[in-house]
Amino acid sequence: MAPTAASTEAWFYTQENYGGSKNSYKIGEDINLYPGSLNDKFNSVAVGSEAKVLAWQHDNASGNYAELTGDTASLKFIGGLTRFKVVEDDTRAIAFRFRDATGGGQRQYSLKIDAADVGAITLYAPDDADDGEWNLVGTIREEGPPVTTAVYIRDERSGVYVAVGSVFFQWNSGAKQVDIVENDNFPKQLSIERADASKFVVTLTSNEPSA
C-alpha cells in the first residue's frame, strides 16, 4: 500500500513500490541530484494532496519529463531521475523546443532564457526538425500572476546577439492553457507554435539583428 505523504511534501523512495530508504522534500524545493549519490536512485514517489512534482531525466531540466501527483509506484519510465521541483498542485510547467529556419550551421544559434523561477537556460536548434528535447523555461500557477521571461538569441559563431527581448506568459482559465502574449518586447525574429497546453515550438525565422 502506498504511504500517505504530508500534504505539502513529496516522499521519494529508492525502490519501486515505496521500498528502500525514504527522502522527503517540501513545496519550493528545486533538487538537482547530479552528481550526488542519489542521482538515478529514486524509483517511486508519494506526493501530498497540495503538491506536484515536476521531474526530469537530466540535470538541466531536459530529457524525459513528467508531472507527478498522487502515488507513482515506479519511476522507471523517466530513465533515471536527476532533477525535480516540488511545487503547488496548480503549477504548470512551460517548455520550449527551439528550431532554426534560417539555414544556419549546427548549433550556430542559441536561444537563452532567463526566468526567475528556473534560472538561465540555453537551447540549441537541432539538426533535424523532428529532433530536440523539451526544455523548461518557466512555471506559472493557475491562480497566480502572469510571468515575464527574458530571451536572448545569439549567434554562437560571431558572438553577436541577434535579438534581446522578453516573452509574457499568462494563464487562460477558460481554455485551461498557458497563453503567450506578443508585446512590443517580443523578438520579431521568432515565431511560436503551440504544441499543447503549456509547450511551444520556437523557431528562428530571421537572423537579421534588431536595429
N, C-alpha and C positions, 0 to 999 in steps of 0.2 A: 504494500500500500504506500502511495506517495505521502510524504510528510506535508504538513500544512505550514508553509513559510509565513513568517511575520508579514503583515500586510504591506509594509514599505521596504521589504528586503527580497533578495534572490539568494537561494541556497544552492550552491554548486557541489556536485559530488564527483569523486574521481572514478567511480564505477557506474555502469548503467544500472537503471532501476534503483537509484538513490543509495547505492552501496559505497563502501570505502569512506574516506575522510570527507568531512563537510567544511566548506568555506562560505561565509556569509558576507554579502555586500549590500549596502543601503542605496536608496534613491540618491542620485547625484554623483555616484562614484563612476569614474571612467578608468577602466582597468586595461592595461597592456601587459600581458603575461610574458611576452618575449623580452629578454632571453631567460627568464626565470625557470625554476624547477616545475612550475605548474603549467607551462606552455604545452598545449595539446593534451593536457591531462584530464580536463573536466569532461565527463561523459553523460551526465544527467543534471537536471536543474528543476527546482520547485520555485515558482515565482509568486510573490504575495499578491493579494487581490487589488492593491492600489499601484502596482508596479508593472513594468515591462522591461525586457532585456533586448537591446539591440546588439546582435552578435555577429562577428566577422571571423573569417578564417585567418586573415593576415593582420599584422600589427599596424598597418597603415589604413585600416578600415576598408579593405578590399577583399577580393576573393568571394567565396561563398558567404551569403548573408542571410540572416534570419531574424525575425521579430518573435520573441518568445514570451508567452503569457501562460499562466497556469502551470501544469506539470508536463515536463518533457522527459520521458524515461530513457531516451537515447539521443545523444548529440552527434552520433557518428556521421550523419548526413552533412555536417558542416565541414568535415575533413580535417578536424583539429582546431579547437577553439583557441584563439590568441588574443583577440581584442573584444571588449564588450562594454556597454554603458548601461547602467541601471537608471531608468527614467520613469516619470509618471506614466500611468497607463494610457493617457490620451495624447502621448507624444508621437509624432510622425517623423520618420527619418526621410530626409530629402537627399536623393542621389543623382549624380550626373554620369553620363558616358560621353567622352569627348571624341569628336571626329574632325578631320581636316579635309575640306573640299577644294583647297587651293592648289593642290598638286605639290605640296612641299615634301621634302625628304623625310626619311624615317626619324621620328621623334624631333623634327625640326621645330615644331610649335608646341608650346605648353600652355595649359590653362591653369593658372594659380588661383586658388580660392583661400580666402582668409575670413573665417567665421568665428565669432566669439565662443561658441559652444563646442567647436570642433578643432580649431587651430588652423595652421597653414597646411594646405593640401595641394599637391601638384599632379595634374593629369596630363598624359601624353596621348596624342592621337594614335590609334593602332594602324598597322599597315593595311589590314583588311577591314572593310566597313562592317563585317559581321563579327569582328573580334572586339575585345575591350571589356573591361570589368566595370561594374557599377561602383562608384566611389561616393562615400558620404561627404556631403558638402554643407550640411546643416540639419537642425531639428526644429520642429515647431509644435507647439501644443495647440490642440483644437480649441481650447478656451483661452489661449494666450495671445499676446500681441503679435503683429507682423514682424518679420525678420528681414534684415538687410545684410547681404553678404558682399564683400569686396571681391572683384575679379580682375585678373591681370592676364593679358595674352602676350606671350614673349616669344620672340624668335631666338631659339637657343643657339643658333649659329652666329648671329651678329650681336646678340645680347640686347637688341632693341625691343622695347615694349611696343607692340602693335597697338594696344589699347589698354586703358585703365578705366574701370567703371564699377558699377555695382548692380546687383540683382535684388529685387524686392519680392519676398515671398509673403503670401497671406493665405489663411485657411478659408476655404469656401465651404461653409456649413451646409448649404443647400445641396451641392454636388458631392460633398464628402471627399474633397480633394484639395491638394495644395495648388494654388494658382501663382503664376509668375506675372508680375505687373511690370511692363516695359516702360520705365520712366526715362527722363532725359539723360540719366547717367548709364543707361543700358548700352553696352558696346554695340555699335552698328555693324561691326564685323562678325557678329554671331547671330545664328538662328537657333531657335529652340523648338524641339518637337516633343510632345508628351508621350511617354511610354506607358505609364499607369498613373495612379492617384498621386504619387509623390516621386516618380522617376522621370528624368528628362534626358533626351539626347541633345547635346550641344554641339553645333557644327560651326567651324570657322569657314566663312564664306568669302572673306576678303582678307588679304594680308597687307592692305594699304594702311599705314599708321594714321591714327587720328590727327587732325590738324591741331 
